[in-house]
Amino acid sequence: MPAAHYRGAVVRQPLGPLSFEDIPLRAPIGDEVLIRVSACGLCHSDVHFMHGTSGTDFPYLVGHEVAGVIEALGPDATGVAVGDSVVVAPMVACGECRHCLAGRPEACPSRLPRRPKVGLGDGAAATPVLGVGGLAERVIVPARQAIVIDPRVPPKIAALLGCGVPSGFGAAVNTARVGPADDVVVIGCGGVGIAAVAGAAYAGARRIIAVDTNPDKLDVAARFGATHVIDAFGEDLSERVRELTGGAGADVVLDAVGGPATFATADGLRGPGSRLVIVGAPRQGDTVELPLRRLFLNAGSIRVSIWGDCVASRDLPLLASLYLDGRLPLDEYVSGSLGLTDAQEGFDRLLAGKALRSVVVI
């Protein structure tokens, strides 16, 4: 076992500062594995917890986009070995419930594992964000959440495979099932939206229309496969989408922001028989009204995509191989690397729209 303590990023109250605390380290039990964290991406989902808009079970142990190396195994852990390079998957279906047995792993009620709270040095118990809590030097998770990937993938890239990239990529490929005949609109070109653009390109979409208010993000979207970009401040969005799609509207609209405003925008851009996919997480209390007659006449579907409906053991190695083959330019996804105690600076840059993804390298 390593040292008796490790440092982790903790937020103790809504909008409170990150503190970097010494946390007592225990040995993995049962099917758990202990991972020495190599890198952790800074994601908007962490910010929602830090601000108290995704939960109020403070204190929180922050971080969920984690890559590292397995350091120790619990007595019942299988499928991995000490020394394996892994990405922590925040969602993994159990494989045993009626949904899993029926081929619907995205509906598994145990897909987001309920992890025990983590004891802090002062006796308080912290809730690990999304069951991970990996903005830290160590993390303990069930073995099924530790997905082995090619060790040639650099840690700062591997960490991205924990959340933002599979959430967006999978929303296009798995949830929307984008195909070669589809005109796709992606609203919001942050980390998840850029990955959705990449997923639509991988699936061979006919047109990929990226929408944002930040010209720098639109430039990145073009490099990830967008065929057209729209500055939502500078153009009439609805008119431009209708023009690009020959008046038909989009076949697929991916809302990578989340919330009433972008949902209403997305619903107005889609054509008959289209698929609208909600990818970005709304805040607690968000509501929306829908014109039922238009919804009925438009037909199609409205879907929610959580973590891109990914199957971790299938999709994370796929994403790693696409990166290694040069087909997924994730080096451009990383806006900068930081040390652990500089994480607050990375979150500030994320909120200011100055970073696609900052990664803490440990």
C-alpha positions as CSV (number, residue, x, y, z in Angstrom):
1,M,0.0,0.0,0.0
2,P,1.1,3.6,-0.6
3,A,1.2,6.3,2.1
4,A,-1.6,6.4,4.6
5,H,-3.0,9.6,3.2
6,Y,-3.6,11.2,-0.2
7,R,-4.6,14.7,-1.3
8,G,-8.0,15.3,-2.9
9,A,-10.1,18.3,-3.9
10,V,-13.0,19.0,-1.6
11,V,-15.8,21.6,-1.7
12,R,-17.6,22.0,1.6
13,Q,-20.5,24.3,0.7
14,P,-22.3,25.7,-2.4
15,L,-20.0,28.1,-4.3
16,G,-17.3,27.4,-1.8
17,P,-13.6,27.3,-2.7
18,L,-11.8,24.0,-3.5
19,S,-9.7,22.9,-0.6
20,F,-6.9,20.3,-1.1
21,E,-7.1,18.0,1.9
22,D,-5.2,15.0,3.2
23,I,-7.7,12.1,3.1
24,P,-7.1,8.9,5.0
25,L,-6.4,6.0,2.5
26,R,-7.9,2.6,3.1
27,A,-7.3,-0.7,1.3
28,P,-9.7,-1.8,-1.4
29,I,-12.3,-4.3,-0.2
30,G,-14.5,-6.8,-2.0
31,D,-14.4,-6.1,-5.8
32,E,-12.8,-2.7,-5.4
33,V,-9.6,-1.5,-7.0
34,L,-7.2,1.2,-5.8
35,I,-6.1,3.5,-8.7
36,R,-3.1,5.9,-8.6
37,V,-4.6,8.9,-10.5
38,S,-2.5,10.1,-13.4
39,A,-4.8,12.8,-14.8
40,C,-8.3,14.2,-14.2
41,G,-10.3,16.4,-16.6
42,L,-12.2,19.4,-15.3
43,C,-15.9,19.1,-16.4
44,H,-19.0,21.2,-16.2
45,S,-20.7,18.4,-14.3
46,D,-18.3,19.0,-11.4
47,V,-19.2,22.6,-11.4
48,H,-22.9,21.8,-11.1
49,F,-22.1,19.9,-7.9
50,M,-19.7,22.6,-6.7
51,H,-22.4,25.2,-7.1
52,G,-25.1,23.1,-5.5
53,T,-27.2,22.9,-8.7
54,S,-26.9,19.1,-9.2
55,G,-27.1,18.1,-5.5
56,T,-26.7,19.5,-2.0
57,D,-25.0,16.5,-0.2
58,F,-22.0,18.5,0.8
59,P,-19.1,18.2,1.3
60,Y,-18.2,16.8,-2.2
61,L,-15.1,15.1,-3.3
62,V,-14.7,16.6,-6.8
63,G,-13.7,15.0,-10.1
64,H,-14.9,12.2,-12.3
65,E,-12.8,12.2,-15.6
66,V,-10.1,10.0,-14.3
67,A,-7.2,8.1,-15.8
68,G,-4.6,6.2,-13.8
69,V,-2.9,3.0,-13.0
70,I,-4.2,0.2,-10.8
71,E,-2.2,0.0,-7.6
72,A,-4.0,-2.6,-5.5
73,L,-6.9,-5.1,-5.8
74,G,-9.6,-6.1,-3.4
75,P,-9.9,-9.9,-2.9
76,D,-12.9,-10.2,-5.2
77,A,-11.7,-7.9,-8.0
78,T,-11.6,-9.6,-11.4
79,G,-10.8,-8.6,-15.0
80,V,-8.0,-6.2,-14.2
81,A,-4.4,-6.4,-12.8
82,V,-2.0,-4.3,-10.9
83,G,-0.2,-2.1,-13.3
84,D,-3.0,-1.8,-15.8
85,S,-3.6,1.6,-17.4
86,V,-7.3,2.4,-16.9
87,V,-10.0,5.0,-17.4
88,V,-12.7,5.2,-14.7
89,A,-16.1,4.8,-16.3
90,P,-18.7,6.7,-14.2
91,M,-21.5,4.5,-15.6
92,V,-21.3,0.7,-16.1
93,A,-24.4,-1.5,-16.4
94,C,-24.6,-4.4,-14.0
95,G,-25.2,-7.0,-16.7
96,E,-27.6,-8.9,-14.5
97,C,-30.9,-7.0,-14.2
98,R,-33.9,-7.5,-16.5
99,H,-32.9,-4.4,-18.6
100,C,-29.4,-5.7,-19.2
101,L,-30.6,-9.2,-20.0
102,A,-33.0,-7.7,-22.5
103,G,-30.2,-5.8,-24.2
104,R,-31.0,-2.4,-22.8
105,P,-27.9,-1.6,-20.7
106,E,-28.7,2.2,-20.9
107,A,-31.8,1.5,-18.7
108,C,-29.9,-0.4,-16.0
109,P,-30.9,1.0,-12.6
110,S,-27.5,0.2,-11.2
111,R,-25.6,1.9,-14.1
112,L,-24.5,4.8,-11.9
113,P,-23.0,2.9,-8.9
114,R,-23.8,4.2,-5.4
115,R,-20.4,4.7,-3.8
116,P,-19.9,5.0,-0.1
117,K,-18.9,8.4,1.3
118,V,-15.3,9.1,1.7
119,G,-14.0,9.9,5.2
120,L,-12.1,13.2,5.5
121,G,-9.3,13.9,7.9
122,D,-11.5,15.9,10.3
123,G,-14.1,13.1,10.5
124,A,-16.6,14.6,7.9
125,A,-17.8,12.3,5.2
126,A,-17.6,13.6,1.6
127,T,-19.8,12.5,-1.3
128,P,-17.8,11.5,-4.3
129,V,-19.0,13.3,-7.4
130,L,-20.8,10.9,-9.8
131,G,-19.5,8.1,-7.6
132,V,-15.9,8.8,-8.4
133,G,-14.4,11.7,-6.6
134,G,-11.2,11.5,-8.6
135,L,-9.6,14.9,-8.6
136,A,-7.2,13.4,-6.2
137,E,-4.0,11.4,-5.9
138,R,-5.9,8.1,-5.4
139,V,-9.4,6.8,-6.0
140,I,-11.2,3.6,-5.1
141,V,-13.9,2.2,-7.4
142,P,-15.5,-1.2,-8.3
143,A,-13.4,-3.2,-10.7
144,R,-16.1,-3.0,-13.4
145,Q,-15.6,0.7,-13.5
146,A,-11.9,0.4,-14.3
147,I,-11.7,0.1,-18.1
148,V,-8.3,-1.1,-19.4
149,I,-7.1,1.0,-22.3
150,D,-3.9,1.0,-24.5
151,P,-1.1,2.5,-22.3
152,R,0.1,4.4,-25.4
153,V,-2.7,6.9,-24.8
154,P,-1.2,9.8,-22.7
155,P,-2.9,10.2,-19.3
156,K,-4.2,13.7,-20.1
157,I,-5.9,12.3,-23.2
158,A,-7.1,9.1,-21.5
159,A,-8.8,11.2,-18.8
160,L,-11.0,12.8,-21.4
161,L,-12.5,9.4,-22.1
162,G,-14.1,9.4,-18.7
163,C,-17.0,11.8,-19.4
164,G,-17.1,14.6,-22.0
165,V,-15.9,12.7,-25.0
166,P,-18.0,9.6,-24.6
167,S,-21.0,11.7,-23.6
168,G,-21.0,13.7,-26.8
169,F,-19.6,11.0,-29.2
170,G,-22.1,8.5,-27.9
171,A,-25.0,10.8,-28.1
172,A,-24.5,11.0,-31.8
173,V,-23.5,7.4,-32.5
174,N,-25.5,5.4,-29.9
175,T,-28.5,7.6,-28.9
176,A,-29.3,9.4,-32.1
177,R,-27.9,6.7,-34.4
178,V,-26.7,9.3,-36.9
179,G,-26.4,7.9,-40.4
180,P,-25.0,9.0,-43.8
181,A,-28.3,10.6,-44.9
182,D,-28.6,12.8,-41.8
183,D,-28.3,16.5,-41.4
184,V,-27.2,17.1,-37.9
185,V,-27.2,20.2,-35.7
186,V,-25.1,20.4,-32.6
187,I,-26.0,23.3,-30.2
188,G,-23.1,24.2,-27.9
189,C,-19.5,23.5,-28.8
190,G,-18.0,23.0,-25.4
191,G,-16.4,19.7,-24.5
192,V,-19.5,17.6,-25.0
193,G,-20.6,19.4,-28.1
194,I,-17.3,19.1,-29.9
195,A,-17.3,15.3,-29.1
196,A,-20.9,15.2,-30.6
197,V,-19.6,16.8,-33.7
198,A,-16.8,14.2,-33.9
199,G,-19.3,11.4,-33.3
200,A,-21.5,12.7,-36.2
201,A,-18.5,12.8,-38.4
202,Y,-17.5,9.3,-37.5
203,A,-21.0,8.1,-38.3
204,G,-20.8,9.7,-41.8
205,A,-23.5,12.4,-41.4
206,R,-24.2,14.3,-44.6
207,R,-24.1,17.8,-43.0
208,I,-22.9,18.7,-39.5
209,I,-24.0,22.2,-38.4
210,A,-22.2,23.4,-35.2
211,V,-23.8,26.3,-33.3
212,D,-22.2,28.4,-30.6
213,T,-21.8,32.1,-29.6
214,N,-18.0,31.7,-29.3
215,P,-16.1,32.0,-32.6
216,D,-13.1,30.1,-31.1
217,K,-15.2,27.1,-30.3
218,L,-16.7,27.2,-33.8
219,D,-13.2,27.0,-35.2
220,V,-12.5,23.9,-33.1
221,A,-15.8,22.4,-34.3
222,A,-14.7,22.7,-37.9
223,R,-11.5,20.9,-37.1
224,F,-13.5,18.0,-35.5
225,G,-15.7,17.6,-38.6
226,A,-18.4,20.3,-38.7
227,T,-19.3,21.0,-42.3
228,H,-20.9,24.4,-41.4
229,V,-20.7,26.6,-38.4
230,I,-23.2,29.2,-37.1
231,D,-22.6,32.1,-34.7
232,A,-25.8,32.2,-32.8
233,F,-25.3,35.9,-32.0
234,G,-24.5,36.9,-35.6
235,E,-27.0,35.0,-37.7
236,D,-30.7,34.0,-37.7
237,L,-30.2,30.5,-36.5
238,S,-33.6,29.0,-37.7
239,E,-33.4,30.7,-41.1
240,R,-29.8,29.5,-41.6
241,V,-30.5,25.9,-40.7
242,R,-33.5,25.8,-43.0
243,E,-31.4,27.2,-45.8
244,L,-28.6,24.6,-45.2
245,T,-31.1,21.8,-45.1
246,G,-33.1,22.8,-48.2
247,G,-36.0,24.0,-46.0
248,A,-36.5,20.6,-44.4
249,G,-35.0,21.2,-41.0
250,A,-32.5,19.0,-39.2
251,D,-32.8,15.2,-39.0
252,V,-30.9,15.2,-35.7
253,V,-30.5,18.0,-33.2
254,L,-28.2,17.5,-30.3
255,D,-28.6,19.9,-27.4
256,A,-25.2,19.8,-25.8
257,V,-26.0,22.7,-23.4
258,G,-29.1,21.7,-21.6
259,G,-31.9,23.9,-20.2
260,P,-35.2,25.4,-21.3
261,A,-33.7,28.0,-23.7
262,T,-31.6,25.6,-25.8
263,F,-34.2,22.9,-25.7
264,A,-36.8,25.3,-27.2
265,T,-34.2,26.3,-29.8
266,A,-33.5,22.7,-30.6
267,D,-37.1,21.8,-31.0
268,G,-37.6,24.7,-33.4
269,L,-34.8,23.5,-35.7
270,R,-35.8,19.9,-36.3
271,G,-37.7,18.6,-39.3
272,P,-40.4,16.0,-39.6
273,G,-39.5,12.6,-38.3
274,S,-36.3,13.9,-36.7
275,R,-34.6,13.0,-33.5
276,L,-33.9,15.6,-30.8
277,V,-31.4,14.4,-28.2
278,I,-30.8,16.2,-24.9
279,V,-27.2,15.8,-24.0
280,G,-26.4,18.7,-21.7
281,A,-27.6,18.3,-18.1
282,P,-30.3,20.8,-17.0
283,R,-30.3,22.4,-13.6
284,Q,-32.6,21.2,-10.8
285,G,-35.9,23.0,-11.2
286,D,-35.7,23.6,-15.0
287,T,-39.0,23.2,-16.8
288,V,-40.2,23.6,-20.3
289,E,-43.5,23.8,-22.1
290,L,-44.0,22.0,-25.4
291,P,-46.6,22.8,-28.2
292,L,-48.2,19.4,-28.3
293,R,-49.8,19.8,-31.7
294,R,-46.5,20.6,-33.4
295,L,-44.8,17.8,-31.5
296,F,-47.5,15.4,-32.7
297,L,-47.4,16.5,-36.3
298,N,-43.6,16.6,-36.4
299,A,-43.4,13.0,-35.1
300,G,-39.9,11.7,-34.6
301,S,-38.5,11.4,-31.1
302,I,-37.1,13.2,-28.1
303,R,-34.4,11.3,-26.3
304,V,-32.2,11.9,-23.3
305,S,-28.6,10.8,-23.6
306,I,-26.8,10.1,-20.4
307,W,-23.1,9.4,-20.8
308,G,-23.8,8.9,-24.5
309,D,-25.6,5.6,-23.8
310,C,-22.1,4.1,-23.9
311,V,-21.1,0.5,-23.1
312,A,-17.9,1.2,-21.3
313,S,-16.0,-2.0,-22.3
314,R,-16.8,-1.4,-26.0
315,D,-16.8,2.4,-26.4
316,L,-13.8,3.5,-24.4
317,P,-11.3,1.2,-26.1
318,L,-12.9,2.3,-29.4
319,L,-12.3,6.0,-28.6
320,A,-8.7,5.3,-27.5
321,S,-8.0,3.5,-30.8
322,L,-9.5,6.3,-32.9
323,Y,-7.2,8.7,-31.1
324,L,-4.1,6.5,-31.7
325,D,-5.1,6.1,-35.4
326,G,-5.3,9.9,-35.8
327,R,-9.0,9.9,-36.4
328,L,-10.0,11.7,-33.2
329,P,-7.7,14.8,-32.6
330,L,-8.1,14.9,-28.9
331,D,-4.8,16.8,-28.4
332,E,-6.7,19.8,-29.7
333,Y,-9.4,19.2,-27.0
334,V,-7.0,19.9,-24.2
335,S,-6.7,23.6,-23.5
336,G,-4.0,23.3,-20.9
337,S,-2.5,21.1,-18.1
338,L,-2.5,22.0,-14.5
339,G,-1.2,20.7,-11.2
340,L,-3.7,19.5,-8.6
341,T,-3.7,22.6,-6.4
342,D,-4.2,24.8,-9.5
343,A,-7.6,23.1,-10.3
344,Q,-9.7,26.1,-9.3
345,E,-7.9,28.2,-12.0
346,G,-8.9,25.5,-14.5
347,F,-12.6,25.6,-13.4
348,D,-12.6,29.4,-13.7
349,R,-11.3,29.2,-17.2
350,L,-13.9,26.6,-18.1
351,L,-16.7,28.9,-16.8
352,A,-15.3,31.9,-18.6
353,G,-15.4,30.0,-21.9
354,K,-11.6,30.2,-22.2
355,A,-11.0,26.4,-22.1
356,L,-12.5,23.5,-23.9
357,R,-11.0,21.1,-21.4
358,S,-8.3,21.7,-18.8
359,V,-6.7,18.6,-17.4
360,V,-5.0,18.2,-14.0
361,V,-1.9,16.0,-14.3
362,I,-0.8,14.4,-11.1
